Amino acid sequence: MVDYETVHIAIAPPAHPDEKLVSSVATVINKSPTYTRLLLAGEVPKIIAHADSPSGAEPIVRNLRGLGLVALACPDSELRQLPPIFEAKTLELSEKEALFQDSAGAQKRMAVSDVFLILTGRVESSMEVETTRSQGRFSWSRTLMLGGIPAWRKVKETTTEKSSQTEDFARLYSRKSAEPGVELWQHQLNYSFLGAERAASSTMNFSTVLRRLREAFPEAIFDDRLSKPLILADSSSWQDVELNCRLIYLFHAMQIG
């Protein structure tokens, strides 16, 4: 690892940060108390400081931990990775493992003992939709040509409207890597494997899939913080969601050693 690489310092926000803690953290990260209070708010892990090398990050992390916070340092190259992920189209759950299959027919197995974390989230996407409509308009020129008889002509008008859609996703992580082993998307799954439990709505079907996954991997940590509306509002891009996912995994992994 190069010594000049940016290293990010992240914390798990405390439940109820008091003024003394806010002031102490502000001193450690060299920020104003007002700004620091915002950094300490929320539910998901958050980057609150940066250093230009691992050695520069060590005292910051040590001082934050000395204040009772859960903190870690992570190089930028590791935190910003966007790895290819196995996106499941369908799945089969058994007593000892889950078999996932993507749209191309490729398969991936995950044993019950391998799944460390089930992370769920929600993203919002928007797109512009063009709509063309025909409507009648009064035509003075045609009316005059017809000797005063009112005449109309058809005019096509194109309008552009923004449409937004929310979609839930789930990621399964093993104990060995911060890269998710499998990813499932609400609108991409073929729910025929649900059989009699299959419902008319993808929202209900995806909820059933999550329930089945939790039952199939009872020892896995289940984290749904990224599914909450407030968290969704704070994530302005997919890159923000990726960053949140990686930080959540890293903090869970750190807490179990």
WOVEN-V822424 format. One record per backbone hydrogen bond with DSSP energy under -1.0 kcal/mol. CO is the residue of the C=O (numbers start at 0). NH is the residue of the N-H. If there is no record, write none. Layout:
CO|NH + CO|NH
This chain:
1|4 + 5|75 + 6|50 + 7|73 + 8|47 + 8|48 + 9|71 + 10|45 + 17|21 + 18|22 + 19|23 + 20|24 + 21|25 + 22|26 + 23|27 + 24|28 + 25|30 + 31|35 + 32|36 + 33|37 + 34|38 + 35|39 + 45|10 + 48|8 + 50|6 + 52|56 + 53|57 + 56|60 + 57|61 + 58|62 + 59|63 + 60|64 + 61|65 + 63|68 + 64|67 + 69|11 + 71|9 + 73|7 + 74|78 + 75|79 + 85|182 + 88|189 + 89|100 + 91|98 + 95|111 + 96|93 + 97|109 + 98|91 + 99|107 + 100|88 + 100|89 + 101|104 + 105|101 + 107|99 + 109|97 + 110|113 + 110|114 + 115|220 + 116|172 + 117|222 + 118|170 + 120|168 + 122|166 + 124|164 + 126|162 + 128|160 + 130|158 + 132|156 + 134|154 + 136|152 + 138|142 + 139|143 + 140|144 + 141|145 + 142|147 + 143|146 + 150|138 + 152|136 + 154|134 + 156|132 + 158|130 + 160|128 + 162|126 + 164|124 + 166|122 + 167|185 + 168|120 + 169|183 + 170|118 + 171|180 + 171|181 + 172|115 + 172|116 + 181|171 + 182|87 + 183|169 + 184|187 + 184|188 + 190|193 + 191|194 + 193|196 + 194|197 + 200|204 + 201|205 + 202|206 + 203|207 + 204|208 + 205|209 + 206|210 + 207|211 + 208|212 + 209|213 + 210|214 + 211|215 + 212|216 + 216|219 + 220|117 + 222|119 + 223|226 + 224|227 + 225|121 + 227|231 + 228|232 + 229|233 + 233|235 + 236|240 + 237|241 + 238|242 + 239|243 + 240|244 + 241|245 + 242|246 + 243|247 + 244|248 + 245|249 + 246|250 + 247|251 + 248|252 + 249|253 + 250|254 + 251|255
